[in-house]
Amino acid sequence: MFDIKSLLGDSIKRNHIASQVTTARILEEAQKAIAEVLPPGRSGDAKAVSTQDGLLSIDCLNAPASHRISSQERVLLDHIVRALPTADLRKVRTRIVQRFGGLHDVIE
C-alpha cells in the first residue's frame, strides 16, 4: 500500500516546486487570517499577494482595511506560523490599491 501523502511529497520534491507550494499555502493561510481580523463581511477588502524574505505583502482596497491589517500584524503572523510552523514571516507590508491584480493601480 502507498501512502498518498508521501507520494505527493515526493512529487513536489522531484519537480522542484516546494517553494512555490509553500508560498501558496502561506497566502492561503494569510487569507484566512485576514478574514479573522477584518470586520464581518469585509474580508474582500484585503488580499495577500506575495511573500519574500520574511515579508508578507497585502493589498488593500481602502485605508481602514490597511490600518486594521497593520494594527493586527502580530495576530496575522501568529495565525500563519501556527498553521505552517516552517513559514519564515517577520513583517507585514500593506499598500492601498484601486483593484486587485492591476499593475499600475497603487494609490500613492
N, C-alpha and C positions, 0 to 999 in steps of 0.2 A: 504494500500500500504506500502511495506517495502522499506526503503532507503538502497540501496546496500552498500553504504559507511559505514553505521552504522553496517550492518551485518558483513562486513569484519573486522571492528574494534573490534567488539565483539568476533569474531572468533579468532583474534590474541591474545586478552587478555585471552580468555578461554584456549587457547593452550599454553600459556606462551612463546610465540615466539616474543614478542615485541622487545626485544633487538637484536635478530637476523635480524628481518625485518629492524630495524633502521640501523644496521651495513651495510646490503646490500644496503640500499638507500644511505648511506654516500659514500660507494665505487662506486656506480653508478654515483653519482654527482661528485665525485673526478675524474672519468674517463673523464667526460665532461669538467671539469676544466683543466685537463692535456691537452686535445685536444686544448684548447684555448691558453695555454701558450707555447706549443711546436710549432716549425715551421710547416707549412702545410706539410702534408704527413709523419710527424714524430711522430704522437700520439701513434703509436705502439711501440715506444721506451721506454715507461714507463707504469707501471700498478700499481694501488692502490691495496694493498694486505690485509691490516688489519688496525684496529683501536683498541687502548687500552689506557685507562687513559689519554685521550686528545691528543694522539699521532697518527698521520696518517702515516703509513708506505707505501712507494712507491718503488718498484723495478724498476731499470733502466737497459737497455741493454748496455749503453755506458756512458762515462764520460760527454760528452756535454749535454745529456738529464738530468743527475743527477745535473749538475751545473745549468742548466736552471730551473729545478724544485725547487732547493734550493733558487735560487735568486728570484723566483716568489712565495715564500711560502705564503706571505700575500694575494696575489691575489687568490691563490688556496683556502686558508681557507675562505676568504671573499665570494667567489663564493659558496662554500658548505654551509656556515652558512646562506647566503641569501636564498638559496633554501630550507634548512632544519634548521629553527631557533633554534630547540631544540638540534642540534648537538653540542656536547661538544668537540671541537677540538681547540688545542692551539699550536701545533707544527707539523712539517712535518719532517720525517726522510727518507732519501733515501739510497739505497745501490745498488751497481752495481752487476748484476748477468749475467751469461752466457746465461741463458734462463729462461723463466718464469715457475714457478712451480717446479723447481728442488730443492730438499732438500739440496744438497751439491754443489750448483752452484754459491755460493757467491765468488766474486773475492776479495781477500784480498790485 
